[in-house]
Amino acid sequence: MRNRIKNIISKENREHLDILYYCALGLFLIYMISTHLLLKVDLDFLWKPLFLLCIALLSIRECMNPELRLKELIALLFMMIIVSLIFRIAIGPSANSLIMVFVFAFTARKMKFSNIARFAVIISGVMLFIIILCSELGIIENYVMHDEREREFLGFRYALKAPALFFNIIGLFVYIKKQKISLIQIALLTIINIFLYQKTDSRLSFFLGELILLFAFIMKKWPKLLTRRKVLCILVVFSFLLGSLGICYLTKNYNPSIGWQSKLNSVLAGRLYYSQKSLEKYGFSILGNKEIEWTGNGLDKEGKPSNQEYSYVDSYYIQVLQRYGLLVLLSILLICTISMIKIYKEKDYYLLFLLGFKAAHCIIDDSSMLLEFNTFWIAIGTMVFRHVFTDGYIFSYYSKKKTVHIGMR
């Protein structure tokens, strides 16, 4: 009977089952992007039904796999431990999005990330185009903030969301095309990036996006120029670890009376100052703190700006450290670093450098925490779940022949 099931669920049929994964991912991305829009409608009531639907679709796909290796069960247990630590703190769709990163990564462990990236580019690109078009036509309110810099929100509840979403699209597109990317495509992406920068004045996403396009151009014209730089590659391999240590050190030791630190804080729009104040007020712990409250420049669900004093912490690393705890941050850094080592050994330089840009983005932007703004989390997760746990990097004393049969028999 078991062999019959294996024959029925052939490789081709399993590939057809991937449509369940794409349905779940598509629904999730569309919903999560919608939660950032200035719709003046509370979409939180859809979160639990959507969460359960996504889990159901992914579970059905998993159960159609007649065999599950023991090492994969160990990987699943590891994921559930991290998810449980996050779940005890997470509140609302955006916070719980971090949980779904692990879920989508684990269930995609036998899929090609290039296919997932292609799907995410289509969903994100179409949505971004529709949102900006609706904001320009007045269908969705285009809030304009008049402060030191004039910023258009382009239909979102915060000015940085549209550029952050496009920054993710740039990275995914470059990864899909690799050396086949044309100069016309690079130019078109540059024009769109400039347009978003002029509208929103989002410097981080703009400059990192331009660096990615410069990287794509260099890899197209001189593919070995960067890959032969071993020191550079090693730095990129440990970019998540170096980025987290660097921002934590600068935040902890920030002194406005020191000239270069004051200038750096000014360049970073006060991020060192606000991160230091948050650390002084809330500190950090092993398991996190759910009572932390930060106030940013974004609009509430009714489209109204906050009248409270600004105190938001933008750094992804500092946010995870304070809100979810040292244990979760170390686990994420371990996963990222192990993945980067594996990617470097496989000589997938496009993925390596693109993840390096994401690591830099995480230093001063927390949007990279969310799957809709950083689909590359799936690439990191699948690298760990597919290679590290199942190819003998961890728990290698288990025999590859040991499997656990689930689903139909």
C-alpha positions in Angstrom: 0.0 0.0 0.0 2.9 2.3 0.8 4.5 1.8 -2.5 1.1 2.5 -4.2 0.9 5.8 -2.4 4.4 6.7 -3.5 3.5 5.9 -7.1 0.3 7.9 -6.9 2.1 10.9 -5.4 4.8 11.1 -8.0 7.2 14.0 -8.4 5.0 15.5 -11.1 1.9 15.3 -8.8 3.8 16.8 -5.9 4.7 19.7 -8.1 1.0 20.2 -8.8 0.4 20.2 -5.0 2.7 23.3 -4.9 -0.4 25.3 -6.0 -1.6 25.0 -2.4 1.6 26.7 -1.2 1.3 29.5 -3.7 -2.4 30.0 -2.8 -1.4 30.3 0.8 1.5 32.6 0.1 -0.5 34.8 -2.3 -3.3 35.3 0.1 -0.9 36.1 2.9 1.1 38.6 0.9 -2.0 40.4 -0.4 -3.5 40.6 3.1 -0.3 41.7 4.8 0.4 44.4 2.2 -3.3 45.6 2.6 -2.8 46.0 6.3 -0.3 48.8 5.6 -2.7 50.8 3.4 -4.6 53.9 4.4 -8.0 52.3 3.9 -9.5 53.6 7.1 -10.8 50.1 7.6 -9.7 47.7 10.3 -8.6 44.5 8.7 -7.5 42.8 11.9 -10.7 40.7 12.0 -9.5 38.8 8.9 -6.2 37.8 10.5 -7.3 34.7 12.4 -9.4 33.2 9.5 -6.6 33.9 7.1 -4.0 32.4 9.4 -6.0 29.2 9.8 -6.7 29.0 6.0 -3.0 29.3 5.2 -2.1 26.7 7.8 -4.8 24.4 6.5 -3.5 24.7 2.9 0.1 24.1 3.9 -0.9 21.2 6.2 -2.8 19.5 3.4 0.2 19.8 1.2 2.5 18.4 3.9 0.2 15.5 4.5 0.2 14.5 0.9 3.9 13.8 1.3 4.0 10.1 2.2 7.4 10.3 4.0 8.9 12.7 6.4 12.5 12.2 7.5 13.3 12.1 11.1 15.7 15.0 10.6 12.8 17.0 9.1 10.8 16.3 12.3 13.7 17.6 14.3 13.8 20.7 12.1 10.0 21.1 12.6 10.5 20.8 16.4 13.2 23.5 16.3 10.9 25.7 14.3 8.0 25.2 16.7 10.2 26.2 19.7 11.1 29.5 18.1 7.6 30.1 16.9 6.2 29.5 20.4 8.7 32.0 21.9 7.5 34.6 19.3 3.8 33.8 19.7 3.8 34.5 23.4 4.9 38.1 22.6 3.4 38.8 19.2 0.2 40.8 18.9 -1.7 41.6 15.7 -1.1 40.7 12.0 2.3 42.5 11.6 3.8 40.9 14.7 2.5 37.4 13.9 3.9 37.8 10.3 7.2 36.9 11.9 5.8 33.5 12.8 4.6 32.8 9.3 8.1 33.4 8.0 9.2 30.1 9.7 6.0 28.3 8.5 6.4 29.3 4.9 10.2 28.6 5.0 9.7 25.1 6.4 6.9 24.1 4.0 9.0 25.4 1.0 12.1 23.3 1.9 11.7 21.1 -1.2 10.8 23.9 -3.6 13.0 26.2 -5.7 13.3 29.6 -4.3 13.6 31.1 -7.8 10.0 30.0 -8.4 8.8 31.5 -5.1 10.7 34.7 -5.9 9.0 34.9 -9.3 5.6 34.5 -7.8 6.3 37.1 -5.1 7.5 39.6 -7.6 4.2 39.3 -9.6 2.0 39.7 -6.5 4.1 42.5 -4.9 4.6 44.3 -8.2 1.0 44.3 -9.3 -0.2 45.4 -5.8 2.3 48.2 -5.6 1.3 49.5 -9.1 -2.4 49.4 -8.2 -1.9 51.0 -4.8 0.2 53.9 -6.2 -2.3 54.4 -9.1 -5.2 54.5 -6.7 -3.4 57.0 -4.5 -2.7 59.2 -7.5 -6.3 59.0 -8.7 -7.6 59.7 -5.2 -9.3 56.3 -4.7 -6.9 55.8 -1.7 -5.9 58.8 0.2 -2.4 60.0 -0.5 -1.4 61.6 2.8 1.4 64.2 2.6 3.5 64.9 5.6 5.0 68.4 5.9 7.9 68.3 8.2 11.6 68.9 7.6 11.0 66.9 4.4 7.8 66.7 2.4 6.8 63.1 2.0 4.0 61.5 0.2 2.6 58.2 1.6 1.3 56.9 -1.7 -1.7 55.2 -0.3 0.2 53.6 2.6 0.1 54.6 6.3 3.8 55.4 6.4 6.0 57.0 3.7 8.7 54.3 3.9 6.4 51.4 3.0 6.2 51.8 -0.8 10.0 52.2 -1.2 10.6 49.2 1.1 8.2 47.1 -0.9 10.0 48.1 -4.1 13.4 47.4 -2.6 12.3 43.9 -2.0 11.0 43.7 -5.6 14.4 44.9 -7.0 16.2 42.2 -5.0 13.9 39.4 -6.1 14.0 40.5 -9.8 17.8 40.6 -9.8 17.9 37.2 -8.2 15.5 35.8 -10.9 17.3 37.3 -13.8 20.9 37.1 -12.6 23.2 37.7 -15.6 20.3 37.7 -18.0 19.1 41.0 -16.7 19.2 43.6 -19.5 20.4 47.2 -19.3 16.9 48.3 -20.2 15.5 46.5 -17.2 18.2 48.0 -14.9 17.4 51.5 -16.3 13.6 51.0 -15.8 14.1 49.8 -12.2 16.3 52.8 -11.6 13.7 55.2 -12.9 11.0 53.7 -10.7 13.3 53.8 -7.7 14.1 57.5 -8.4 10.3 58.2 -8.7 9.6 56.6 -5.3 12.6 58.5 -3.7 11.3 61.9 -5.0 7.8 61.1 -3.7 8.7 59.7 -0.3 12.3 60.8 0.4 13.1 57.3 1.6 16.9 57.4 1.5 17.8 53.9 2.8 15.6 51.9 0.4 16.6 54.1 -2.5 20.4 53.9 -2.0 20.4 50.2 -1.2 18.2 49.6 -4.2 20.7 51.5 -6.4 23.5 49.5 -4.9 21.7 46.3 -5.8 21.3 47.5 -9.4 24.9 48.5 -9.5 25.7 45.0 -8.2 23.6 43.5 -11.0 25.4 45.6 -13.6 28.8 44.6 -12.3 27.9 40.9 -12.2 26.6 41.1 -15.8 29.7 42.8 -17.2 32.4 41.5 -14.9 31.0 38.5 -13.1 34.3 37.6 -11.3 35.1 41.1 -10.1 33.3 40.7 -6.8 33.3 36.9 -6.4 37.1 36.7 -6.4 37.3 39.1 -3.4 37.5 36.5 -0.7 37.6 39.0 2.2 34.6 40.8 0.8 32.7 37.5 0.5 33.6 36.5 4.1 32.3 39.8 5.4 29.0 39.3 3.5 28.7 35.8 4.9 28.8 37.2 8.4 26.8 40.4 7.5 23.8 39.6 9.7 26.0 38.9 12.7 28.2 41.9 12.1 25.2 44.2 11.5 23.5 43.2 14.7 26.7 43.5 16.8 27.6 46.8 15.1 24.2 48.5 15.7 24.0 47.2 19.3 27.5 48.5 20.1 26.8 51.9 18.5 23.5 52.2 20.3 24.8 51.2 23.7 27.8 53.5 23.5 26.2 56.4 21.6 27.4 59.8 23.0 26.1 62.9 21.3 29.0 65.0 22.5 31.3 62.9 20.3 31.4 64.6 16.9 31.4 61.6 14.5 28.7 59.9 16.5 26.5 62.9 16.5 26.9 63.2 12.7 26.2 59.5 12.3 23.0 59.9 14.3 22.0 62.8 12.2 22.5 60.8 9.0 20.4 58.0 10.5 17.6 60.5 11.3 18.1 60.1 15.1 17.9 56.3 15.1 20.8 55.9 17.5 19.3 58.3 20.0 15.9 56.7 20.0 17.3 53.2 20.1 19.5 54.1 23.1 16.5 55.7 24.9 14.5 52.5 24.3 17.3 50.3 25.7 17.6 52.6 28.8 13.8 52.5 29.3 13.0 48.8 28.6 16.3 47.1 28.5 16.2 43.5 27.1 15.7 40.0 28.4 16.1 36.4 27.4 12.4 35.9 26.5 11.4 39.4 25.5 8.9 42.0 26.7 5.3 42.3 25.4 4.7 45.6 27.3 7.0 47.7 25.1 5.3 50.6 23.3 6.9 52.7 20.6 5.4 55.7 18.8 6.3 56.4 15.2 5.4 58.8 12.4 3.0 56.5 10.7 -0.8 57.0 10.6 -3.2 55.0 12.6 -6.0 52.9 11.0 -8.2 56.0 10.8 -5.5 57.9 8.9 -4.6 60.2 11.8 -1.0 61.0 12.9 0.0 60.3 16.4 0.1 63.2 18.9 2.5 61.3 21.2 6.2 61.9 21.5 8.2 60.0 18.8 10.1 57.0 20.3 10.1 54.4 17.5 13.0 52.0 17.2 13.7 51.3 13.5 16.5 48.8 13.8 15.3 45.2 13.1 18.0 43.8 15.4 17.2 46.1 18.3 13.5 45.5 17.9 13.8 41.7 18.0 16.2 41.9 20.9 13.9 44.0 23.0 10.5 42.7 22.0 11.2 39.0 21.4 14.3 38.5 23.5 17.9 37.6 23.2 17.1 33.9 22.6 15.0 34.6 19.5 17.6 37.1 18.2 20.5 34.6 18.6 18.4 31.9 17.0 17.7 34.1 14.0 21.3 35.1 13.7 22.4 31.5 13.9 20.0 30.5 11.2 21.1 33.4 8.9 24.8 32.8 9.4 24.6 29.0 8.8 22.5 29.7 5.7 25.0 32.3 4.4 27.9 29.8 5.0 26.0 27.2 3.0 25.2 29.6 0.2 28.9 30.7 0.0 30.0 27.1 -0.2 27.5 26.5 -3.1 28.9 29.6 -4.8 25.4 31.2 -5.2 26.9 34.7 -5.2 23.7 36.4 -6.3 21.8 35.1 -3.3 24.8 35.7 -1.0 25.2 39.4 -1.9 21.5 40.1 -2.0 21.1 38.7 1.5 24.0 40.9 2.5 22.0 44.0 1.3 19.1 42.7 3.3 21.3 42.4 6.4 22.3 46.1 5.9 18.7 47.1 5.5 17.9 45.4 8.8 20.3 47.6 10.6 18.1 50.7 10.5 14.7 49.5 9.1 12.4 47.1 10.8 10.2 46.4 7.7 12.7 43.7 6.8 11.2 41.7 9.7 8.0 41.1 7.6 7.7 38.6 4.8 5.9 41.0 2.5 8.9 43.3 2.6 11.6 40.6 2.7 10.7 37.5 0.9 14.3 36.4 1.1 13.5 35.1 4.6 12.1 32.0 2.8 15.4 31.5 1.0 17.3 31.6 4.4 14.8 29.2 6.0 14.7 26.7 3.2 18.5 26.6 3.1 18.5 25.6 6.8 15.6 23.2 6.7 16.6 21.5 3.4 20.3 21.4 3.7 21.5 21.9 7.3 19.0 19.5 9.0 18.6 17.0 6.2 22.1 16.8 4.6 24.0 15.9 7.7 25.1 19.4 9.0 23.2 18.8 12.2 22.2 15.6 13.9 24.3 13.6 11.3 24.3 10.5 13.4 20.7 9.8 12.2 20.5 7.5 9.2 19.1 9.0 6.1 17.0 5.9 5.7 15.1 6.6 8.8 11.7 8.1 7.9 8.4 8.7 9.6 5.4 7.9 7.5 2.5 10.3 7.7 -0.8 10.9 5.9 -2.5 8.1 4.0 -1.4 4.5 4.2 
